[in-house]
Amino acid sequence: MKELILLIFGLFLIVKSADILVSASSSLALRFKIPKMLVALTIMAFGTCAPEVAISFQSVQSGDGQIAFANVIGSCIINVFLIIGMASLIKPIKVKHATIKKELPILLLITSAFSILMLDRLFDPFTNNVFSRSDGIILILLFCIFVSYLIGLVRKGSDSDTGDIKYGSFMSLLLIILSLIVIIFSSDLIVDNAVILADKFGISKKIITMVIIVIGTSLPELIMTITSAQKGEFDMAVGNIIGTNIFNICIVLGVPVVIYGSVSLGGFNFIDIMFLFLSSFCLFLFAKSEKTISRYEAIFMLCLFIIYYVYLFIA
């Protein structure tokens, strides 16, 4: 009973703090004439990656790097197929021309490179799939491309965004910091108590990892994206996912692998990598088609999510 109460309390906290974070980030962007996409790609995206960062460093350091890869690959797939799918189903997401031409191609490039780096056996059938330090360095270099683009956004600025400024500068910054702390705390609270409940009811460790841990650590992105879409903050909805996936791949995995060494990828196969690539490809394709991710496309993405998770449980 205690774990269930804490789980519900954590869900309440994460929903409320996500709503505040979207409003505060929007106010800060408007006040300083910063593109909302820049706020979404940095503060919101990197902040909500904190649970994945902690899990990745801890697992790679302890010699169980497959947990880090499972968490990141699962998160990237969930971020697009489940989160963007759900948000677009509730309210079709409009995607700006600049996002289609710049941010989404960067994400597709990084995801494609990451997928190829994981397929050692494709090029040499007699070797095992291993993610090495050199692979991690490549990811960090790709992240530098993304950072150079962000620097360009900062220099460019924007005065085209209009809207009501709900909070002052200091209050916006304070609320962003506090809400991120609460989001991180809430996600930990939800995951920890969900694992305890799963153990009590005899649910397998595989289900705990792939469903409770992966989806649990993606709760900040889920709530943030749906809340942003409902408020009509489409730049923040899409930017949060783009930034999160790039940060997950390049930093959450790249940095600990470079620091602690190679990781064996024996638990992953071509199907996992294919769905990872499809997540970025579908997001780019659907956004490019009509500059709007429609409800039909949202249903298609949700179906891909269900197919992948059914595969995980029967494989």
N, C-alpha and C positions, 0 to 999 in steps of 0.2 A: 504493500500500500504506500509506503514511504517513497519508493522509487517511482511509482506512477504519479504521485503528487509532484515530485521534483521534475519529472518529465513534462508534465502539463505546464508547470510554472516556467520551465525553460522555453517552451514553445510560445507562451505569452510574452516573455521578455524579448525574444528574438523578433517577433512580429512588430511589437511596439517600437523597439530600437531601430529596426530597419526603416520604419515609416519616418522616424525623426531624422535618420541619416540622409534619406533622399531629400527631405525638405531643407535640411541644413546645407547639404552639398550644392543644391540648386541655388540657394540664397547666396552662398559664397561665390559661385560662378557668376551670377548676375552682378553682384556688387563690384567684383574686380574685372568684369568683362572677360572672364576666362571661358573658353569653350566648355560646355557641359561634358562633351565627349572626353576632354582632357581630365576632368575630375573623375569621371567614371573609369577611365583607363588606369588611373593611378590610385587615388585615395580609396575609392570604393573597391576596386578590383584587388589591389595588393592587400588591403586591410582584411578583406573577407577570406584571403588565402591563408591566414595565420594558422588555422587548425591543420591544414595540409603541410605547412612548413614544419611544424612541430613533429608531426608523424613521420615525415620524410627523413629528417635529420636523425631522429631517434632510431628508426628502423635500419637505415643504412649504416649508422655507427655501430649498431649491435650485430651487424652481419646478416640481417634479414631484409635486404633491400627490396625483395619482391613485394613486401607490404607497401613500400613507398610507390612502386610502379603501379600496383593494383589500385591504390588510392587515387593517384594522378590520372591514370588512364580512365578509371571509372568516373572520376569527377569531370573530366573533359567530355566524355560521352553524355553524362547526365546533364551537364550544363547546357548542352545544345538540344539534345533530343527530348529530355524531360522538361527542363526549365524554360528554354525558349519556346518549346512546344506548348507547354501549359500557358505561358504568358500570351502567346499568339492566339491560342484557343479562346482565352478570355477576352482579349482585345487585339486585333491584328496590328502587328508592329510595323510602323513606317521606318524605312531605313534611308538615311540621307545619301546623296550621290557621293559625297566625299568618303563616307564609310565604305561604300561598295568599291570605290577606286583605290583606297589606301589601307584602312585598318583590316578589312576582311582578307585582302590578298596577303598581307603580312602574316595573319593567323594561318592562312592556308599554306604559305611557304614554310613556316615553322613546324606545323603539324606534319606536312609531307616529309620534311627533313628528319624529324623525330621518328616517323614510321619507318623510313628507309634505314636509319641507324639501328633500329631494333631487329632488322632482318638479315643478320649475318649469314644464316644458313641458306638464304636465297642465293647468295653469291658464292658460298662455299658449303656444299651439302655435308662435308665431313667435319664441320665445326659447330659448336653450340652458340646459341644466341647469347651474347654478352654485351653489356653496356659499359664501355671503358671510359677512362679519364679523357681520352682524346674525343670521344663522343660528347662528353659533358662540356668540354671546351668549345666544341662546335655550337652547342646550344647557347652557351654564354655569349659567343660572338654574334649569334643570331639575335640575341636579346639586345645587343648593342645597336643593331639596326633599328629595333623598336624604340630604344631610348633616343636615338638620333631623330626619329620621327616625332617623339614627344617634345623634344627640345624645339623642333620646328613649330609645333603647335603653340608652345609658350611664347615664342618670338612673334608669331603671327597675331595671337590674341583674337578676340572676337567681340564685336559690339552688336551683333545681329540678334542675339538671344534677348528676348523680352519677357517680362513677367513680374509678378509681385515678389518683392524681397521680404520674406517672412521674418528673418533674423538679421541682427547686425553682424559685423565682421567677427568680433571677438566671440559672441554667442554662437555663431555658426561653427567656428573652429572648435570651440569647447564642446559643442553638441556632437560634432563629427568624432572627436577623440573619445568622448564618453560612450557614444552609441557603438563605436567599433569595439571598445572594451567589453561592453555588455553583450554584443553579438558573439564575440569570441568565447566569453564566459558561458553564455547560453548554449552555444553549440557543444562545448565540453560537457555541460550539465546534461544535455539531451543524450549525447552519445554514451556517456558513462552509465547513466541510469538505464538506457535501452539495453546495453550489454548485460547489465545485472539482471534485468527482467528476462532477457533471452536465455541466460544461463539457468535461471530458476525454472523456466518452462521447457528446458531441454532442447533449445534450438541449436542447430549445428554451428560450428565456428565459421564455416564457409559462408553461411547466410548472414552471420553477424558481420563479417568483414565486408562482403559485397553489397549488403543492403543497409544495415544499420550504420556501419562506420562510414562508408562511402557516401551514402545519401545523407547521413547525419552531418558530416563535415561540409556538405554542399547546401545545407539549410540556409546559411547566410546569403549565398548567391540566389537560391530559390526565392526567398522572401524579398530580397532586394530587387530582383528583376521583375517579379509580378507586381510589387508595389510601384515601381517606376513606370511600368506599362499602364497600370490603372490610372496613374496620375498624368499620363500623357507624356512622360519624360522618356521618350523612346531612345534618345542618345544615351541616357544613363542605363537603360535596360540592356541595349545591345553592347555598349561600351564596357559595362561591368563584366559580361561574359567573355568578350574578346580579350580584355586585359587579364582576367582571371586565368583563362586557358593558356595564354602566352606566359604568364608568370609561373603557372604550375609546371609547364614543360621545361622552360629555360632555367628557372631559378630553383624551384622546389625540388626538381630532380638534378639539374645540371650542377649546381653548387655542391651538394653533399657527395655526389659521385666524384667530382674533381678532388674534393678534400679527402674522402675516405677510401676511394678506389673503386675498381670494377664491380659490377653487380651481374649475377647470372640471371638470365631471363627464361629459365626452363619452364616456368609455369605459364608462359604466354605463347600463343600461337598466331597463325595468320588471321584467324577470324577476329581476335581481339584487336589486332593492328588495323584490319580492314575497317572495323566499326569506328575506331579512333579517327582514321582518315575521312571516313564518310561524314562524321560529325561536322568537320570544318567545311568539307566540300558542299554538303547539303545547305549549310547556313549561307555560304557564298552564293550558291546557285539560286536558292529561293529569294534571297535579298535582291539579287540582280534581275530576276525575272520581271517583276513589276514594282520594284522598290518598296514592296510590302510583303511581309510574311503572313500569308492568308490563313484562315482557319483550316482549309483543306490541306495546306502544307504542314500546319501544326499537327493535324491528325496523322499525317504520314510520318512525321518525326516521332510522335508518341508510339506509333506502331513499331518503328525501328527499335525504340527503347525497349518495348515489351519483348520483341523477338530476341534481342541480345540477352536480356536477362533470363528468358526461358532457356536459351542456349546454355547460359552459365550453369543453370541448375540441372540440366539433363546431360551435359557433356561429361 
